[in-house]
Amino acid sequence: MESYVAKKHWWFWVGPCILSLILIFTVIAPIIILGFAFLRWKLDVIEVKDGCLYSRLGIIFIDKKTIPLEQISFVTEKTDILSQWLGFGTIQVQSSAFAKAIEYSCIEKPQNMIKYINEHKK
């Protein structure tokens, strides 16, 4: 007795593949982006201690800087209306150790940090 087994065509995979791609771009990609943002928020450190300004920024490529406070020429704040209203801004640090100003963005209450740096410079 002969039998015939019907096999599914490769077209069967089109629907699940399209659904998977949509899922990747609408669910998984935002989760990855938010995960990186959360890690940056937790791991980025800008700190003044022991007469120096220390910064550690990044997750995969980590940028570390140490600037003695006496080498800091000036510290300024950049804000717009929205960031002023929400209480954050960008701090620019000009130092004789670096050719151009270093910017630290999204700093909460930047005027407090500027005041602290200016009070502790020698």
C-alpha positions in Angstrom: 0.0 0.0 0.0 1.4 3.4 -1.0 1.1 6.6 1.0 1.7 10.2 0.3 3.1 12.6 2.9 2.3 16.3 2.2 5.1 18.6 3.3 4.7 22.3 4.0 6.1 24.8 1.5 8.8 27.2 2.6 6.2 30.0 2.3 5.0 28.7 5.7 7.9 30.6 7.3 7.1 34.0 5.8 4.4 34.9 8.4 6.4 33.9 11.5 9.5 35.6 10.1 7.6 38.9 9.5 6.0 38.7 12.9 9.4 38.1 14.5 10.9 41.1 12.7 8.1 43.3 13.8 8.5 42.0 17.4 12.2 42.6 17.3 11.7 46.2 16.2 8.8 47.0 18.4 9.6 45.2 21.6 13.2 43.9 21.8 14.9 47.0 20.3 13.2 49.4 22.7 14.1 47.1 25.6 17.8 47.1 24.5 17.8 50.9 24.1 16.2 51.5 27.5 18.6 49.0 29.1 21.6 50.9 27.7 20.1 54.2 28.9 19.5 52.8 32.3 23.1 51.5 32.6 24.4 54.9 31.5 22.2 56.6 34.0 23.5 54.4 36.8 27.2 54.0 35.8 28.2 57.5 34.5 29.9 59.3 37.4 31.0 62.9 37.6 32.5 63.6 41.0 34.6 66.2 42.7 36.9 64.9 45.5 40.4 65.1 46.7 41.0 68.4 44.8 40.1 66.8 41.4 37.2 66.4 39.0 36.7 62.8 38.1 34.5 61.5 35.3 33.7 58.1 34.1 31.3 57.9 31.2 30.2 55.1 29.0 29.4 51.4 29.1 31.3 49.6 26.3 33.8 52.4 25.6 34.6 54.0 28.9 36.0 57.5 28.9 37.8 58.4 32.2 39.1 61.8 32.9 40.8 63.3 36.0 41.2 67.1 36.1 42.9 68.8 39.1 40.7 71.7 40.2 43.6 74.2 40.0 43.8 73.5 36.3 40.2 74.3 35.6 40.0 77.8 34.0 36.2 78.2 34.2 33.0 76.2 34.5 29.8 77.3 32.7 26.3 76.0 32.4 24.3 75.6 29.2 20.5 75.4 29.5 17.4 76.1 27.5 13.9 76.9 28.7 12.8 73.3 29.1 16.0 72.1 30.9 15.8 75.1 33.2 12.2 74.3 34.0 13.0 70.7 34.6 16.2 71.4 36.7 19.0 70.0 34.6 21.6 71.4 32.2 25.0 70.9 30.5 28.2 71.8 32.3 31.2 72.9 30.3 34.6 72.6 32.0 37.5 74.5 30.4 40.8 73.2 31.6 44.4 74.0 30.7 44.9 70.2 30.5 42.5 69.9 27.5 42.4 71.9 24.3 38.6 72.3 24.2 35.9 72.5 26.8 34.6 69.2 28.1 30.8 68.9 28.2 28.8 66.9 30.7 25.1 66.7 29.7 21.9 66.1 31.6 23.4 67.1 35.0 20.8 67.6 37.8 21.1 71.0 39.4 24.2 72.1 37.5 24.5 75.4 39.4 25.2 73.4 42.6 28.1 71.6 41.0 29.5 74.8 39.5 29.3 76.5 42.9 31.1 73.5 44.6 33.9 73.5 42.0 34.4 77.3 42.3 34.5 77.1 46.1 37.1 74.3 46.2 39.5 75.6 43.5 42.7 76.9 45.0 
